[in-house]
Amino acid sequence: MKAPEAGKTGASAGEAAGHPGHPWLGARLWEGFGRALDSDIFFSFKRSPTVMVAALVTVLFIAGSMGAGLIAPHQVFDVKTLNLIDAFTPPAWQEGGTTKFLLGTDDQGRDVLSTIMFGSRVSLLVGFAAMLLAMVIGVGLGLLSGYVGGWVENFIMRVADVQLSFPAILIALLIDGLARGFLPRAMHQDAAFYVLIVAIGLANWVQFARTVRGSTLVEKNKEYVQAARVIGRHPAAIMFEHVLPNVTGPVLVIGTIGLAIAILTEATLSFLGVGVPPTQPSLGTLIRVGNNFLLSGEWWMSIFPGVALVILVLSINLLGDWLRDVLNPKLR
């Protein structure tokens, strides 16, 4: 009796297990891609030119900021490449401008276009991380309060009501001030990035908690939750495996719009001088620095970062509005 060939046996086992690089995995990925193209969400996306432009702009911002080290015209954080003689160079189309600096330079001779690309990276990273933190805290507390109820729900919701009595920017300023007061002065600059994320995240968890609590109150009385209780499933398993997947629609919408709010909050804090340090400038820091020279004629140092911030936030907001409409069957 002839023994099976080792190569064929290994290939069959790999295909059965879905090992990367085998036809089985490629077919599954292609099938999933085909289902995505046939979905109602993609159909709605194709029918809205405004949403397509907003998505393209958002992708360009993300790609340009994350790849700034490779595609930026100048390495603005490399001191050896800076020349103070180039400071206050106007945009290329103005008298005295040069095509070497398309959007002009700042007071240190840094290319404004390159600083916008690097500054967008910091703003996006802070926004994404802060919204992820707010989402984790808000969704967890919303599920707990909506499913458990009783004094747990009352306590969480009263804390949320108290926090809603104050603007989110004041909550972020308070948390940032407390962190700076407790941390040693030598750690302020190194920890500023993380303190900013925590401050913005803790200032924006309430919207997630209140929305998820309301959806959980509806879902926990449905038949599938009752069936899970009857078969003896743990309450934590019911919350995270049964209820949570059915309340993620509103969470995605709030998260998208909240990302724009987080980026604006970061820009506001950086403009006030309590954000990231000057060695890691964000869009808000660039606007603050340019604002010092706005009345002296160097308008491009503040206007161009401000326009970039407006375009980024507007694009994300348009995507959030589209997600709200496409994920809500009543609005279709």
N, C-alpha and C positions, 0 to 999 in steps of 0.2 A: 504494500500500500504506500502510495507516494505522499510524503509529508508536505504540508502547505508551505509555500514560500514565505520567508520571514518578512520581506518587504510588503507583500500583499496583506498579510495578517496585521502588521502594524498600521497600514493605511486604513484597513477596515475598522480597526479599533479606534483610530483617531477620528474617522468620520462619524462613528457612532457616538463618540463622546463630544463631538462638536469642537474638535481641536482647531485653533486658528490656522488659517491657510488652506483648509480643506473645503471641498465643494459644498458640504452640508452647511457650514457656517455662512459661506458666501450667498447661498440660495436663501437662507433665512433673512440675512440682512437685505438682500434685494427685494424679498417679499415684503418686509416691513417698510422699506422705502416706497414701494409701489402703493401700499395701503395709505401711507402718509400723503402721497400725491392725489389719491382719490378721496381724501377726507373732506368733510364740510369746511374744516378750518382752512385748508389750503385753497379750496374753491373760493371762500370769502376773501382770502388774502389776494388772489389773482384778480378779483373784481374791484379792488380798491387801489387805484394808483397812489393815493395819498399815503396809505399804509406801506406800500412797496417802497416809496421814496423814503419814508421815515425809517423803515428797516434797513435800507441801504445806507443811509446816513449814520445810523447807530452802529452798524457793522464796520463802516469806514473809521468811525471814531475809535472803536475798540481795537481794530487792527492797527490803525496808525499809532495809537498810544502804547499798545503792548509791544509793537515792533519799532518804537521810536529810536532805540539804540542802533538799529540797522538802516532805517530809511530816512531819519531826520537829516536835513541838510547840514546841520552843525551839531557837534557834541557840546552842548551848552554847559555841562557840568565838569568839563575838562578844562581846568584853569589855564593849561598851557596853550589852548587854542583861542583864548580870549585876548582881545586887544582893546584897550580903553580908547584908542583913537577912533574905533568904529562906533563908540557910544552915540546914542541919539541920532543914528542914521535914519532918515525918513523912508517910507515905503518906496518901492522901485519906480512907481509912476509919478512921484513927486520930484521936484527939483532937488538935486543933491542925493537922490536915492541911487541904488545900484541893484542889479539883478542878483548879486550875491546874497542880498538880504531882501527877499521879496516883500515882506511885511515890516521891514525896518528892524532896528535894534533897540535894546533898552539902555538903562543908565550904565550897565556894566559891559556893553558891547555884545550882548548875547542876541542871537537871532530870534525874533519874536515868534516866527512860525515854529521853530524848533522848541522854544519854551512852551508853546501851546500844546505841542504833541506830548512832551514830557509831563506837563502839568495836567493834561487830561488823564494820563495814566494814574496819577495820585488820586484825582477826584473820582475816577471810576472804581479804583480799588477800595477806597474808603466807602463809597456808596454801596457797592456790592456786599462788602463785609458787614457794614452796619445793618443793611436790610436783612441779611442772613441771620444776624444775631437777633434782630427784632422779630423776625419770623419764627425762629426757634422758641424764643421766650413767649411771644404772643400766642402762637398756635398751641403750645403746651399748656399754658394757663387757661386758654379758652376751652380746650377739650376738657381739662380737669374741672373747671367751674360748671360747664354745661352738663357734663355727664354725672358728676358727683352731687352737685347741688348743695343745699343746706348752708351751713355757716361758711364752708369753703367758697362757695359761689358768692355769698354776700361780701366776704372779706376781699376777694380778688376784684370784684366789681367796684367796691367802694374805693379801693386803692386806685383803680383805673379812673374813677370819677374825679378823685382829687387831682390826679395828674393831668386830666383834661382841662382842669381849671387854669392851668398855666400854659403859655405858648411853648411849643417843643424847643424853640431856640433857647428859652430861659432854662429849661430843664437841662439841655446840653451844656449851657454855660455853667450851671451849678455843679454838674458832675465833673466837668473839666476843671473847675476851680478846686473842688474837693480833692481830686486826684493830684493836682499840682501842690496842694497843701500837705498831703500825706507823703508824697514821694520826695526823696532827696533831690536837692537842686541839680546835682550832677546828672540825674537821670531824666530830667525834664525833656531835653531835646531828643534823646533816644526813645523815650516812651510816648512822645507826643502823638505819633501816628496811631498807636494802639489805644491811647486814651480817647482820641477823637472817635474812633470806631465804637468804643464802648459807650461814650456819651451820646452819640447819635442813635445807636441801637436801643439804649434804654429809654430814650425820649420818644420812640416811635413804636413800641410794642403794643400799645393800647388798641390801636385800630385792628390789628390782627386778633387780639383776644376777644374783643366785643363781637366781631364778625363771626369768628369760629364758635363762640359760645351760642350765638343765636342759631347757627346752622346745626350745632350739636343738639340743642333742645328739640329741634324738629326730627333729626335722624334717630335719636335714642328711643323714640316711641314707635319706630317702624318694625315690621315683622322680622326682618333679617337680624335686627339687634335682639329682639325677644327670643328668636330661635337660638342665637349664640348663647344667651343666658341660660336657656333650658338645658343645653348640652353641657353646661358647666365651664364655659370659657372664662378665663380670668378677666376682670374688668379692664386691666391695662391692655390685654390683647384685643378686647372688643373695641376700645377707644382707638388704638393705633392701627389695627388691621382691618376693622370694619367701618368705623365711623370716619376716621381721618381721610381715606380715599374719596369719600363722598362730599367732603367740604373743601377740597383743594381748589375748586374753581374760583371762588371769591378770593382765596388766598393768593392765587397767581395774579389776579387783577390788582389787588392792593399792593402786592410786592412790586409789580411793574411801576405803578404810579408812585409808590413809596421810594423806589430807587431814584426817581427824579427829585423827590423831596429831600432825600438824603444828600444828593449831590449839591442841591441848593443850600442845605443847612451847612454842609462842609465849606462851601464857598463863603457863606456868611461868617462862619466862625474864623476862617482864615483871613477874611477881609478885616475882621475886628482884631486880628493879631493873636488869637488863641488857638489857631489851627496847627497845621504842620509847620516845621521850622523852615527858614528861608533856604536851607540846603536841599530841601525836598519841596519845591514850590508847587502848589496846585493852581487851578484857575483862579480861585479866590485870592491867593497870595499875589498872583500876577496882576490882578485888577487893583489890589491895594497899592502895590508898588507903582503901577502906572498912574493911579489917581493923584499921587504926589506931584506929578509933572503934567497933569491934564491942562491946567490953566497957563502953563508956560509954552504951550504949542506942541508938545510931544503927545498928541492925542492917540496915536496908534498903540502906545504901550498899554493903554487901558481899554480902548474900544475893541480891538481885535480879540483879546481873551474874553471880554464880555459877550461879544457876538458868538464866539465859539460855545460859551456856556449856555446861551439862550437857544442856539440850534440844537445842542445835545439834549437839553431838558425838554424842549418842544418835541423832538423826535421820540423820546421815551414816553412822553405823555400821550402822543398819538397812538403809539403801540398799546399802551394801557387801555385807552378808550376802545380800541378795536378788540382787544381781548375781552373786555367787559361785554361788548355786544355779541361776539361770536360764542362766548361760553354761557350766555343767558338765552335759553330757547324762547323766552317771552319777547325778546327784542329782535328776533330774526324776522 
